[in-house]
Each structure stands twice: as structure tokens, then as C-alpha cells.
Amino acid sequence: MKPSPHLALALDVSSAKHALQLVEQTADSVAVYKIGMQLFYAEGPALVRQIKAAGRQVFLDLKLHDIPNTVASALRSVAPLGVDYLTLHASGGPAMMQAAAAAAGPVRLLAVTVLTSMEQNQLAAVGLQCSTEKQVLRLARLAQKSAISGLVCSPLEAAMLRRELGDSAFLVCPGIRPSGSDKADQKRIATPQQALANGANLLVVGRPIHQSDDPRQAARRIAEELL
């Protein structure tokens, strides 16, 4: 089978050896490999280069959030690695996102709206009294106006964003759990089929694949659901 253009594997493991093993095991079904803070801080840019050298797309999930100049400088440092996607927090504001967009070059920026681990009570705890959907939409529109390429949202908000923002919006959804999977620390989740039906473009799956007894088969089953 060909890698599903809708499937990204979150390499949320602690070593390059484990990550590269997962890439090899899932290469026939996964199109994009996400390197988050855990793995990037442990292994650094060398692992990105190895996965890119294997002809794979890399999604660097660093969730940048700082003053505009610092974020722009970080992007200029990352750009030579050839990553395909990189995340930043939309809550960093328009000046930060605009500076990032100006410095991104060919890197496709993805603005994180509201983390999938957060629910209404968590938003209230940080002083946000609006609903989760309203906050997601507010940040999504802000990101679009700031020339950011795509959005990271829970699969539960994907349908609303697709309706409000139209077909051109590129929606990336973590919090994907095949039927029967453990929710773990995720709150706003959906199955792969539900997320795709809601309008998601790229689904990020981690533990249901890399913690499986057979990651190859786990990835294939999810890819087949997305056909």
C-alpha cells in the first residue's frame, strides 16, 4: 500500500534508534513523521536530517511561543534542516506569527489553537471565559490573518473550522484514537474516520501506533481506515 497522505506518526519516543525503527516499520503507510520536544531535545537536528534523507516528510512540533524576534530567529535556524511543517502557538499573537511567517521560507507553519488536553475548566483557569470552540475560532482567524499556512485543532473543532474558514484551510488534528484506544491525557478526541469526516487534512497519531505490539500493523489499519 502507499503511505496515506492523511497520516502523521508522532515519534513520541526518547531515542533516535527507536524513532528510526518506527519509521522503517511504518514507511508503507505513514506519509509524515512528527518530531516533538521530547525527541528533538534528546537527539537534536541530526535525526531530522536522517529522516529527511530517507525521503520522508518531517513535522517539527516545537510549539514556538516567544517574542517575535526570538521566534523569527528560531525559524531561520530550523529552515536549513528542510522540515516540512513546524508548529507555533497562535496565542503568541499577530506580531509573533507575522514575524514567523516572514522568516519561514519554505517551512509550512502550523498555528496551535487550543491544546487537545484542555477543556473548558482549563481555559477558565487561565482567565478565558469563552467556550473552547470560540477560542479555537478566534485564534484560527488570527493565524489566517497573520499568513500562517495551517492550523492545529482537536478533531472535534475541525468541522466548525472547515465550515467557518472554507476549503482552503489546512487542518491538522492530534487527539486521534482508533476505537477502543486509551484516551490517556487527551480530552477532545475522535477516531480517524470521524476526524477525516469532520474536515481534517492531516491526522496525528502517536501512542496507538508506537505503543502497539505491532506498530507496522497498527499503522496499516489506520491508513486503511482513511482510504
N, C-alpha and C positions, 0 to 999 in steps of 0.2 A: 504494500500500500504506500501511497505518497503521504508525506507529512501534512497534517491538517493545517491550513493557513490560519485557523482559528485557535490553535492550541499552543500555549506557552507553558513550559515547565519551570516552576520555581525551584531553583537549586538551593534550597534552604538547608544546606549541609555545611560541615565545618572544614572540609579539606578539598583541595584540588583533585586528589586521587578519586574521592567518592564522586565529585561532580563530573569528572570526565568519564567515569564508569557509567553514570546515569545518561550522559549524552550519547555514549556508544549504544547503550541498551535501548534507547528510545528514538534513535535517529530516523527510524522509518515512519514515525507517527507524529513527532513534535517538530514544529517549524521554528519556534523561538525559545531561547533559554534565558531565564531571568536570574541575574546575579544580584542578590540583595546585600545588605550591610554585613550580615554575619560572614558570608563567604568572601566578599570583597575586602573587608578589613583583615581577614585571615590570610588571604592569598595575593591580593593586590592585582595590578594591571596585567601581570603575566598570564593569568588564567583567561582573562578576556581575549588576549591575543591568541591563545591556544584554541579557544572555541571558534573565534573568527577564522583562524587559519584552516579549520575543518569545514569551512563553508557554511557555518550556522549563523543565524541572526542572534544578536545579544541585546537583551533588555537589562540595562543597568539601573537597578532600583535603589537609588541613594536618597530619594526624597529631600532634595536640597531645599533649605529654608534658612535664609540669612539676608544680610543687606545686599542690595543689588550688585555692588561691585564685587563682593566676595563670590556670589553665585555665578556671575559672568566669568570671573577668573577660573572658577572650578570647571566650568564648561569648556573653556579654552584649553585646560589641562586634559580633559577627558576626550575631546574631539579626535586627537590623533590615534586613539585606540580603535576607532571605527565602529563604535557601538551604534546600534540601530535606534534604540529608544533609551530615554533617560527621564526619570521622574523628578518632579519638584512639587512643593506644596502650594496649591493655589492660594492658601491663606497667607502666604508671604506677601501678597498684594500686587497691584498692577505694575508698580515701578520695578519690583524684583522680576516679575515674569517678562516684562518688556526687555529688561537688560539681558535676561537669559535667552530670549528669542533672538536678540541681536547678535549674541555670541555663539549660538548653537551650531551654525554651519549646517552640515547635512544631518546632524543628530535630530531625531524626531522627539520633541519634548512632550511629555505627558503630565498633565496637572492633576494631582491628587485632590479630590474634593473632600469627602469625609471618609475616614478610615472605616473599614468594614468591622472593626472591633468596637465601634462606637454606636450607641443608641441614644435615645432622647435624653435619658438621665445623665449620660456622659457629656452631651452638649451643654446641658444646663449647668453642669459642674464647672465648665469653663466660661460661663456667662452668656451662652447663646440660648435664647428662649424660643427661637423659631423651631419649626419641625425639621426633621432630618432632610426631607425632600426639599424644603425651601432653601436650606443652607446649601445643599448639593447644587441646586439650580443656580443660586446666586453666584457661587464660586465657579461653576461651569461657564456661565455667561461672562464673568470677569476674565476667565482664562481665554475664551474665544476672542474677546476684545483686545487681549494682550498678545495676540498672534501665536498662541500655543497650539501645537498640532493635534493633540488628543487629550482625552480625559480619563481619569481612573475613578470609577464609581462602583458601588455594590451592584450586583445583578438586579436587585430589587428596584433601583432607580433608573436602570437602563431604559426601560420602556418610556418613562416620563421624559428623560433627556432626549431620546430619539424623537418623541412627539414634539417637544418644545424647540429642539435645535435642528431638526431635519436630517436628511440622509447624509449630509456631508460630515457630520460629527463622527469622530473615530473614538469608540468607546471600549475601554479596557476594563475587564471585570475580574478582580480577585474574589475570594469567598465562594469558589466553585466547589461543590461537594456532590459527587455521584450519590445516587440513592443508597441509603444505609450507611454512609460515611459518618465519622465522628465530627461534630461541629468544632471541637477544640475551643480556641478563643475567638472564633469568628461569630458574629451575631447576625449580620444581614447576608444570608447566603441563598444559593439556588443550585439546582442541578445544571449540568452542561446544556441540556436541551432547553430548559427554562430560560437560561441566560441568553442563549442564541435567539430564541423566540422573542425575547424582550428587546432585541436590537443590538446586543453586544457584538463587537468585531473581533476581539481577542480575549480569550478566557485564560486566566492564570490559575493553574492547578499545581499544588505542591505536595502536601503530605499524602493525599490519596494515591499518588504515584510513588514518591521516593520512600515512603514508609511501607509500601506494599511488599509482600513476599516475592512478587514477580513484577518489578517496575515495567518491563517490556510489555507484558500482557495488560497491565493496568492502563498504560498509556494508549495501547491499541484499542482497548474497549471504549475509552473516552473519545478517541479520534473517530471511531466508527459511529458513535452517537451523534457526531457533528456532521456526518455526511448528508 
